[in-house]
Amino acid sequence: MSIAENIARVEEQIAAACHRANRPRESVYLMAVSKTHPSDTILEAYAAGVRLFGENRVQEYEGKRDALLAAGIFVAPSPAIAHCIGPLQSNKATRAAQLFDSVDSVDSLRLAERLNKAAAEAKKRLPIFIEIKLSQEDSKHGLAPDAVELDALLEKLPDLTHLELRGLMTVPPYADDLEQVRPYFRQLRQLRDALAQRHPRLTFDGLSMGMSHDFVVAIEEGATLIRIGTAIFGARPAA
Ligand SMILES: *Cc1c(COP(=O)(O)O)cnc(C)c1O
């Protein structure tokens, strides 16, 4: 299957899930997660209509970016944008704020402060998502839903004027049975609703949740952004 065919099939599934959930198709952004895949592959997805890309590593994205710039895909009227979705060390924050259109993996107040400073220096306003860790797995990142730091970060965000909070992101544990994954998505939605009430100075409604194997359930539970790698680009080489 070509990338274009894969995208068409994912699009069909998105449309069907939106229909079942009584949501307009436009309420869900499709992000193509292009980590480990070369810039040619990204250009193929762009040619097939994808405009939102997710990358996990600052350095890897930096390496591909020249080719993407040269191909003109970041240029108006219908430019591509790229979000950072991987864990970000504070020492990479400056570069990330310069290169990316959004950082979706913010998991500490310290990182937010660094990104704010870097965005100010770059004279831009940087959208962010806060990553939430809903399971105990070591492989997952983010702030726990009951972490004191989460409220401290939300308390501080209105003063970090170069950041713009868009919403929450999570990666639930993998399960073949999607009904076991559903409660995590529901929990993220309920957390967003509770936090939005507790922090009325902020407006954010984004829910970045759902990957290749579970995005249909995520859409049913209110995802506004789904992050699809394997179902578009095929399997990644083993790390
Ligand atoms: C790799 C990755 C994805 C995409 O996963 P697939 O299962 O290949 O769709 C989504 N989100 C994050 C944070 C990732 O690291």
The ligand as an ORCA input file, in Angstrom:
! r2SCAN-3c Opt
* xyz 0 1
  C       5.429      7.267     17.773
  C       4.348      8.027     18.410
  C       3.044      8.050     17.866
  C       2.621      7.237     16.653
  O       2.469      5.893     16.989
  P       1.856      4.825     15.959
  O       1.444      3.719     16.838
  O       2.943      4.462     15.028
  O       0.721      5.470     15.271
  C       2.093      8.856     18.496
  N       2.391      9.573     19.585
  C       3.625      9.575     20.137
  C       3.882     10.404     21.343
  C       4.629      8.787     19.572
  O       5.848      8.784     20.146
*
